[in-house]
Amino acid sequence: MAQFRIVYQDGSVAKNTKVQVSFNGGGMKTGFTDSRGDVTISGSSTYGKIFVRGREVHSGSLNIGEVKI
């Protein structure tokens, strides 16, 4: 399971933003951030890539607290 917060470079949270996670071992899941910028996506691995609005913003461990875009 991947759980993290999406924030802009200025520190403000990204609300209602489309987030996709490509898990190592296969599978792509989609979710949307809530009003606090948090998103939780269940999957089969703790490693993969995070895409925000179609752009890759993180690759590696999904056990992270925050992703800056």
Residue, then its C-alpha position, 0 to 999 in steps of 0.5 A: m500500500a502506498q500512502f503519501r502527501i502531494v505538495y507543491q514546491d512552495g509547501s501548499v498541498a495539491k488538492n483533488t489531484k490525479v495520482q497514478v502509481s505503477f507498482n514493480g511487478g506489474g499493475m497501475k493504480t489511480g487515486f485522487t488527493d483529498s483536501r489535505g493532499d493525502v492519497t492512499i493507493s493499495g497495490s502489490s509492492t512497496y516499490g514503483k513509480i509515482f505519476v502526478r498529472g501524467r508526469e513521473v515525480h518519484s521512482g523507488s520506495l513508496n514508503i515515503g511521507e511526501v512528494k514535491i511536485 
